[in-house]
């Protein structure tokens, strides 16, 4: 581990530490627009922080590492960030649309990501 990885990890942990606060605020206000947008903003910053952490780790391991090849273009991460960004303005149009986006992103990540598994696990059914 190096300094940039440590700082990127702390950045991610900071934003994740705000999730319980904005979740409670959103619940107490029956998904009102401002708390819902704040929840989306915290999720945006968490996604950005995760991306920065991932980039710091990949820089440490190098572009030809097995990890870099497994991560590839990080389509799920980019899609998640785009959906979170759209959730903030949608909170002022219809907060239920924002909530649907939050659920959709969670479901995207619920599907196991096999990019980092050992190759021999695919051959034997994992």
PALOMAR-292587 format. One record per residue (C-alpha): y, x, z. Coordinates in nm, 2 decimals. Layout:
N
+--------+--------+--------+
:     yy :     xx :     zz :
+--------+--------+--------+
:      Y :      X :      Z :
...
+--------+--------+--------+
//
This chain:
126
+--------+--------+--------+
:     yy :     xx :     zz :
+--------+--------+--------+
:   0.00 :   0.00 :   0.00 :
:   0.35 :   0.12 :  -0.07 :
:   0.70 :   0.01 :   0.01 :
:   0.76 :  -0.22 :  -0.28 :
:   0.44 :  -0.40 :  -0.22 :
:   0.52 :  -0.44 :   0.15 :
:   0.87 :  -0.57 :   0.08 :
:   0.74 :  -0.81 :  -0.18 :
:   0.47 :  -0.93 :   0.06 :
:   0.74 :  -0.99 :   0.33 :
:   0.95 :  -1.18 :   0.08 :
:   0.66 :  -1.41 :   0.00 :
:   0.58 :  -1.46 :   0.37 :
:   0.94 :  -1.55 :   0.44 :
:   0.94 :  -1.83 :   0.18 :
:   0.60 :  -1.95 :   0.29 :
:   0.72 :  -1.97 :   0.65 :
:   0.97 :  -2.24 :   0.54 :
:   0.71 :  -2.47 :   0.39 :
:   0.63 :  -2.65 :   0.73 :
:   1.01 :  -2.71 :   0.79 :
:   1.08 :  -2.86 :   0.44 :
:   0.75 :  -3.05 :   0.45 :
:   0.85 :  -3.21 :   0.78 :
:   1.20 :  -3.28 :   0.66 :
:   1.07 :  -3.45 :   0.35 :
:   0.82 :  -3.66 :   0.55 :
:   1.08 :  -3.76 :   0.81 :
:   1.31 :  -3.88 :   0.54 :
:   1.05 :  -4.07 :   0.34 :
:   1.08 :  -3.83 :   0.04 :
:   1.46 :  -3.87 :   0.00 :
:   1.60 :  -3.67 :  -0.29 :
:   1.76 :  -3.38 :  -0.10 :
:   1.46 :  -3.29 :   0.12 :
:   1.23 :  -3.33 :  -0.18 :
:   1.45 :  -3.10 :  -0.39 :
:   1.46 :  -2.85 :  -0.10 :
:   1.08 :  -2.86 :  -0.08 :
:   1.07 :  -2.78 :  -0.45 :
:   1.32 :  -2.50 :  -0.41 :
:   1.11 :  -2.34 :  -0.14 :
:   0.81 :  -2.37 :  -0.37 :
:   1.01 :  -2.21 :  -0.65 :
:   1.10 :  -1.92 :  -0.43 :
:   0.74 :  -1.89 :  -0.31 :
:   0.62 :  -1.88 :  -0.67 :
:   0.89 :  -1.62 :  -0.76 :
:   0.79 :  -1.41 :  -0.46 :
:   0.42 :  -1.43 :  -0.55 :
:   0.51 :  -1.31 :  -0.90 :
:   0.71 :  -1.02 :  -0.76 :
:   0.42 :  -0.93 :  -0.53 :
:   0.18 :  -0.95 :  -0.81 :
:   0.40 :  -0.72 :  -1.03 :
:   0.44 :  -0.47 :  -0.75 :
:   0.06 :  -0.45 :  -0.70 :
:   0.00 :  -0.42 :  -1.08 :
:   0.26 :  -0.14 :  -1.10 :
:   0.08 :   0.04 :  -0.82 :
:  -0.26 :   0.01 :  -1.00 :
:  -0.13 :   0.07 :  -1.35 :
:  -0.13 :  -0.13 :  -1.67 :
:  -0.49 :  -0.01 :  -1.77 :
:  -0.64 :  -0.11 :  -1.44 :
:  -0.92 :  -0.37 :  -1.41 :
:  -0.68 :  -0.58 :  -1.20 :
:  -0.41 :  -0.57 :  -1.47 :
:  -0.66 :  -0.67 :  -1.74 :
:  -0.79 :  -0.95 :  -1.52 :
:  -0.45 :  -1.09 :  -1.44 :
:  -0.34 :  -1.09 :  -1.81 :
:  -0.05 :  -1.31 :  -1.89 :
:  -0.08 :  -1.51 :  -1.56 :
:  -0.05 :  -1.85 :  -1.74 :
:  -0.13 :  -2.05 :  -1.42 :
:   0.15 :  -1.87 :  -1.24 :
:   0.40 :  -1.93 :  -1.52 :
:   0.31 :  -2.29 :  -1.56 :
:   0.34 :  -2.35 :  -1.18 :
:   0.68 :  -2.19 :  -1.17 :
:   0.80 :  -2.40 :  -1.47 :
:   0.67 :  -2.72 :  -1.30 :
:   0.83 :  -2.63 :  -0.97 :
:   1.17 :  -2.57 :  -1.15 :
:   1.14 :  -2.91 :  -1.31 :
:   1.07 :  -3.08 :  -0.98 :
:   1.41 :  -3.00 :  -0.83 :
:   1.63 :  -3.20 :  -1.07 :
:   1.36 :  -3.47 :  -1.10 :
:   1.39 :  -3.53 :  -0.72 :
:   1.73 :  -3.68 :  -0.79 :
:   1.59 :  -3.90 :  -1.07 :
:   1.27 :  -4.01 :  -0.91 :
:   1.13 :  -3.83 :  -0.61 :
:   0.78 :  -3.96 :  -0.68 :
:   0.78 :  -3.76 :  -1.01 :
:   0.85 :  -3.44 :  -0.80 :
:   0.57 :  -3.53 :  -0.56 :
:   0.34 :  -3.57 :  -0.86 :
:   0.43 :  -3.23 :  -0.98 :
:   0.36 :  -3.08 :  -0.64 :
:   0.01 :  -3.24 :  -0.64 :
:  -0.05 :  -3.13 :  -1.00 :
:   0.03 :  -2.77 :  -0.92 :
:  -0.20 :  -2.78 :  -0.62 :
:  -0.48 :  -2.92 :  -0.84 :
:  -0.42 :  -2.65 :  -1.10 :
:  -0.49 :  -2.38 :  -0.83 :
:  -0.78 :  -2.58 :  -0.68 :
:  -0.98 :  -2.48 :  -0.99 :
:  -1.14 :  -2.14 :  -0.91 :
:  -0.99 :  -1.85 :  -1.10 :
:  -1.27 :  -1.64 :  -1.23 :
:  -1.06 :  -1.36 :  -1.37 :
:  -1.12 :  -1.13 :  -1.08 :
:  -1.49 :  -1.18 :  -1.03 :
:  -1.73 :  -0.91 :  -1.10 :
:  -1.88 :  -0.93 :  -1.46 :
:  -2.24 :  -0.95 :  -1.34 :
:  -2.17 :  -1.27 :  -1.15 :
:  -2.10 :  -1.45 :  -1.48 :
:  -2.44 :  -1.34 :  -1.62 :
:  -2.64 :  -1.49 :  -1.34 :
:  -2.44 :  -1.81 :  -1.29 :
:  -2.22 :  -1.67 :  -1.02 :
+--------+--------+--------+
//
